[in-house]
Amino acid sequence: MYLKLSIIILAFFSFSLNTINAQVSATSTPMPLVITPCYNYDPLQIETEDYSAELKSLSLDNYDSLATLFSAKLDSVSITSLFIFSVRLYDLGKKDEAVYWFHSAKIRAGVFIKSLDPEKTGGIGSLAFELKQQFIAFSQLAGEYINGYAGGELDKWVETLQKVKLNIDNLNAFSQYPSIVFLDEEGFKAAKQNRIEDCEKLIEYIKKNKKEIKKTRKENGIEGKY
């Protein structure tokens, strides 16, 4: 059973300057991330519904094969595993790949949260509630590092987000969570469309504000920290 996560719940798909230009401390290796009970960076501990061993043993020699597997089974891999895969890739120095998998996880997490039946989500201790908090924690905490890096390569970030958006078009219902009650098909479609639109807004924001984003990052001393 998932434990309570001590985090502040923030707006999930915010694309404000706080996300893009946030001034935070320089990254260390590995990313100092602890999200109970699924991830601890030191000593490395990983516990997911699937792929725990593969993620823990990830290396520069084998990450490509796991990426291929996840790409082929994208909609059946747990969202937790996708988030952790992005963190592990970041730690290995495969940061461009980390951006793609982070946003693939984040947009699916957003659909998951919006698709939950609010009357059957439950509270502390219920799987649906705890997964919701877990996904928000990954989005905020790992996002500081991964988006901090992505913001230094804005054209590449836009290209990656466009790829992520295309993949979400074909997302089916969350069959990997059979015990969780979701909204009906119309509710799921609405949740998916909402996340797609948020992704499109982020893409347009980056495209229209490149100079300002770069200026703010430089003024805050962020460039090169990630």
N, C-alpha and C positions, 0 to 999 in steps of 0.2 A: 504494500500500500504506500502510495506516495505521501511524503511528509509535508508539513506546511512550509512554504517558502517565505522567508522574511524579505520581502521586496516591496517597493512602492509601485503600485499599478499606474502606469502612464498610458497615454493614448498610443495604441499599438502601431499604427502606420503613420506616425507623424513624419513629415518631411521638412520640418522647419530648419532654420539655420542652426538650431541647437544640435541637430543630428549631423548636419553636413559640416559645420565649422567648429564643433565643440572643442574647447581647449582643455585637454586632459593630459595626464602625465604620459611620458614616453613608454612604449610597450616593452615588456621584457619577454624573454623566451624561456619557457612557454608562457602563453597568456595566463595571467594569474586569475583564473576563473574557478569559482566554486558554486555549483548549483545542486543543492541536495535534493534527491539522493542519487542523481544520475551522473554527475561529473565533479571530479576534484583533480586539480592540476598537479598537486604535489603532496603526497605521492599520487601518481596517476591512477585514478579509479574511474571506471566507466561502467554504467549499468543502464542498459536500454532494453526495450522489448525484443530486440533483435540485434545482431551484429556487434555485440559488446566486445567479443574477442578480436574481431577484425579491426575495429576502431582502435583498440588498445595497442595492437601490434602494427599499426600503420607506420609505414616508412617510405622513404623516397624510392625504394625498390618495388613496392607493391601498391602504392596509392592509385596508380593508373587502373589496375585491375578492379579495384573496389569502385572507382568512379564509373567504369564501364558497366559493372553490375548494377549500381544504383541508377544509372541512366536508363537501363533496360527495364528496371522494376520500380521506376520513380514513384508511382502512386501507391505502391504497396509497402515501401520502406517507411518505418516510423519517422515522424517529424523530429523526434528527439535525436535519432541517428543522423539525420540530415544536418541538424544544427551542430552536433558534435563533430561530424565529418568536416564541416567548415572550420571549426576551431583547430582541429588536428592538422588540417592542411595549412592553416595560417602558421602554426607552430613549426611546420616543416619548411616554411619559406615559400610554399606554393600559394602565394597570396591572391593572384588573379583567380585561380580555381576556388579559393576560399570565398571570394566575393560571390561567385556564381552559386555555390552551394548554400551559402548563408541566405541569400535572397530567395532561393528556391524553397528553403525551409521556412523563411519568414512569411512568404506570401501564402504558403499552405497553412501555416499556423493561423494566419489571419482569417482564412476561409473556415478553418476548424472552429475558431472561437465564435465567429459570426453565425455558424451553422448549428451551434449547440441549442438544444431545446431548453430555454431558461427555466422552465418548470421542472426539469429533470436533471439539471446540471449538478445539483447538490452543493454542499459546502465543504469545509475543511475535511479532508479524509476521503472524499469521493474522487474517483479517477478523473472524471471530466474536469472538475474544479482544479485539481492539482496539476493536471497537464496544462490547463490554461495558464496558471501562474508560472509554470516552468517555461512555457514558450515565450511569455512576456519577459521573463528574466533573461533568457538567451538573446532575445531581440535587443534589449537595452544594454546588457553588460558586454556581450561579445560584439554587439553592433558598434560600440565606441571604438574598438580597435579595427574591425574589418571595414566599416564605413570611413574611418579615419584614413585608412590606406586607400580605399577606393576614391576618395575625394581628391587625391593627388593625380589621378588619371581620369579626368572627367569624360572624355570621349569613350574610353574603354568601359567606364562605368555605365554609360548610356547604352552601349552595345550589349553589355551583359544583362541589363535590366530588360531590354527588348527581347532577348532570348528567354529570360525567365517568364516574361509575360506571355509569350507564345506557348510555352509549355503548360501554363495554367489553364489555357483554353480547353484542353482535353482532360482536365482533372475530373475524375469520377468520385463518387461518394467514398467516404473513409472506411473501407472494408477492413482495414487493419485494426479497427477499434470496435469490435462487435458488441461490446458490453455498454457502449455509450449511446445515448439517445440523441439523435439529431433532428433538425426540422425536416419537413417534407421536401420533395424534389424542388418545388418552387422556391422554398426558403434557401435551399442549397445553391440554386442557380443565382439567386439575388446576392447571396454572400460572395460567391465567386466573382460576379460582375462588379461588386463593390471593391474588391481587392484589385481587380484588373484596372479599374478606373484610378485607384490610388497610385498604382504603379505608373500609369500613364501620366498622372500629374507630377510625380517625382521626376520622370524623364523630361517632361517639358520644363519643369522648374530648373533642372540642371542645364539644359540647353540654353535657356534664356538668361541665366545668371552666372555664366562661367567666369566672367571677369570679376564679378563681385565675390564669388566663392573663393577664387584664387587669391584675391586681395586680402580677404578676411583671414584665410588660412596663413598667409605670409605674415600678416600683422600679429597673429596670435602665436607664431612660432611653431606651427603644426607640421609644416612641410618636412618630410624626412623622418618623422618620429615613428612611423608605423611600418 
